[in-house]
Amino acid sequence: MFHDLNYAYKVGKARLRHAAGSDQGIWDIQPGKRQPAATSQAFTGWSAEYLRIVQSRGDQYLKESTPAFEYRWNKTRITLEETHRLMQSQHVPWALVLIPAEEQVDGELRKLYVESIQIPQDRLNLQKPQQVLRDWAQSHEVPVIDLTETFRSEVPRARLFQINDFHWNEAGHAVAATAILPPLKAMLRQFGPKESVP
């Protein structure tokens, strides 16, 4: 999810700065500009370096919270609350989309991850990031669109992530769009004329 909870903080801060009129912090991605396509190559397994990165985020899956997790969650919570206040002040409806990490939806990678960290499984909760965000959203009456189960069901049919990369490939973006659009349309119909939302 969001690479880890800190990802929401980084992206959220950048978007808030942009909404406030700053042109900084958007990682040079221009709205409407086509991004370079990933090179097409066969998947032969995860690299040792990628597995080390996955392992390094493990504290977000521990049932007990660590100081590092609490620090990142506090930063993320502040960004979410700033976003919520901004949307409310502009009377703009919004939803929180929960994006799973690859190890949360790919059984083979999850098995490699759990074996590598050598932590008893009864101390782990691989859905903890989503649950923390769901709890926050519920307390603020923000709708949630969770892509975890959708991605998990699609993984056996196609790769959804770029190779050794946390980001979606073309198929992943298509799956996400298909999952997000119906609930988003339903939500928007509640806030405007029906003819404005096809």
C-alpha positions in Angstrom: 0.0 0.0 0.0 1.5 3.3 -1.2 4.9 1.7 -1.1 4.4 2.1 2.6 2.2 4.6 4.6 4.8 7.3 4.0 4.0 7.3 0.3 0.6 8.9 1.0 2.4 11.6 2.9 4.9 12.3 0.1 2.3 12.3 -2.7 -0.3 14.1 -0.6 2.1 16.9 0.3 3.1 17.3 -3.3 -0.5 17.5 -4.5 -1.5 19.9 -1.8 1.4 22.2 -2.8 0.3 22.0 -6.4 -3.4 22.8 -5.4 -2.2 25.8 -3.5 -0.4 27.1 -6.6 3.1 25.8 -6.3 4.7 24.0 -9.3 7.1 22.1 -7.0 6.9 18.6 -5.8 5.0 17.0 -8.6 8.0 14.9 -9.7 8.0 16.5 -13.1 4.9 14.6 -14.2 2.9 17.0 -16.2 -0.9 16.6 -16.3 -2.0 15.2 -19.7 1.6 14.4 -20.8 2.1 10.8 -21.9 4.7 9.0 -19.8 7.3 6.7 -21.3 6.0 3.1 -21.6 7.9 0.5 -19.7 10.1 -1.8 -21.8 8.4 -5.2 -22.4 10.4 -8.1 -21.0 9.5 -11.5 -19.7 9.1 -11.9 -15.9 11.7 -14.3 -14.6 11.3 -13.7 -10.9 12.1 -10.9 -8.4 15.6 -9.6 -8.0 17.5 -9.8 -4.7 17.5 -6.0 -4.5 13.8 -5.8 -4.9 13.2 -8.4 -2.3 15.4 -6.5 0.1 13.3 -3.4 -0.4 10.2 -5.3 0.2 11.7 -6.8 3.4 12.7 -3.3 4.6 9.1 -2.2 4.9 8.1 -5.1 7.1 7.2 -3.1 10.2 4.0 -1.9 8.6 2.8 -5.5 8.7 3.6 -6.1 12.4 0.5 -6.3 14.6 2.3 -4.2 17.2 3.2 -0.7 16.2 6.8 0.4 16.1 8.0 4.0 16.6 8.9 4.2 12.9 5.4 3.0 11.9 3.7 5.5 14.3 5.9 8.3 12.9 5.0 7.5 9.3 1.3 7.1 10.1 1.2 10.4 11.9 2.7 12.1 8.8 0.2 10.3 6.6 -2.7 11.1 8.9 -1.9 14.8 8.9 -1.8 14.8 5.1 -5.1 13.0 4.9 -6.7 15.5 7.2 -5.4 18.4 5.3 -6.7 16.9 2.1 -10.1 16.3 3.8 -10.3 19.9 5.0 -9.4 21.2 1.5 -12.0 19.0 -0.2 -14.7 20.0 2.3 -13.8 23.7 2.0 -14.3 23.5 -1.8 -17.4 21.2 -1.5 -15.6 18.6 -3.5 -16.5 14.9 -2.9 -13.5 12.6 -2.7 -12.7 8.9 -2.0 -9.7 7.2 -0.5 -8.3 4.6 -2.9 -6.3 1.8 -1.1 -3.6 0.5 -3.4 -2.1 -2.9 -2.3 1.6 -3.7 -2.4 2.7 -6.5 -4.6 3.5 -8.8 -1.7 -0.1 -8.3 -0.5 -1.7 -9.7 -3.6 0.9 -12.1 -5.1 1.0 -15.4 -3.1 4.4 -16.4 -4.3 6.0 -13.0 -3.4 4.1 -13.0 -0.1 5.6 -16.5 0.7 9.1 -15.3 -0.1 8.6 -12.2 2.0 7.3 -14.1 5.1 10.0 -16.7 4.9 12.7 -14.0 4.6 11.8 -11.9 7.5 11.8 -14.8 10.0 9.0 -13.3 12.1 6.3 -15.7 13.4 3.2 -15.4 11.3 1.0 -14.8 14.4 2.8 -11.4 14.8 1.9 -10.4 11.3 -1.1 -8.7 9.8 -0.6 -8.1 6.1 -3.8 -6.1 5.9 -2.8 -3.7 8.6 -2.1 -0.7 6.3 -5.5 -1.0 4.7 -7.2 -1.4 8.1 -5.5 1.7 9.5 -6.6 3.7 6.5 -10.1 2.3 6.6 -10.5 3.2 10.3 -9.4 6.7 9.5 -11.7 7.0 6.6 -14.7 5.7 8.5 -14.1 8.2 11.4 -14.1 11.0 8.8 -17.0 9.6 6.7 -14.7 9.4 3.6 -15.7 6.6 1.1 -13.1 3.9 0.5 -12.3 2.0 -2.7 -10.0 -0.9 -1.8 -8.2 -2.5 -4.8 -6.7 -5.3 -2.8 -9.1 -8.1 -3.6 -9.5 -7.0 -7.2 -5.7 -7.2 -7.7 -5.4 -10.4 -5.8 -8.0 -12.1 -8.1 -6.3 -10.8 -11.2 -2.7 -11.8 -10.3 -3.1 -15.4 -11.5 -4.1 -14.1 -15.0 -1.6 -11.4 -15.6 1.3 -9.4 -14.1 0.0 -6.1 -12.8 3.3 -4.6 -11.6 6.3 -3.5 -13.5 9.2 -6.0 -13.1 11.0 -5.4 -9.8 9.1 -2.1 -9.3 6.3 -1.1 -7.0 4.4 0.6 -9.8 1.7 -0.8 -12.0 2.2 -1.8 -15.5 -0.3 -1.2 -18.3 -2.5 -4.1 -17.2 -2.4 -3.0 -13.6 -3.6 0.5 -14.6 -6.4 -1.1 -16.6 -7.5 -3.3 -13.7 -7.4 -0.3 -11.3 -9.5 1.9 -13.7 -12.1 -0.8 -14.1 -12.4 -1.2 -10.4 -12.4 2.5 -9.5 -14.8 3.8 -12.1 -18.1 2.2 -11.0 -18.0 3.2 -7.3 -16.6 6.7 -8.2 -19.5 7.3 -10.7 -22.0 6.1 -8.1 -20.5 8.5 -5.5 -20.5 11.5 -7.9 -24.1 10.9 -8.8 -25.0 11.8 -5.2 -23.3 15.2 -5.5 -24.5 16.5 -8.8 -27.0 16.3 -11.7 -27.3 12.8 -12.9 -26.8 13.9 -16.6 -23.3 15.2 -15.7 -22.0 11.7 -14.8 -22.3 9.2 -17.7 
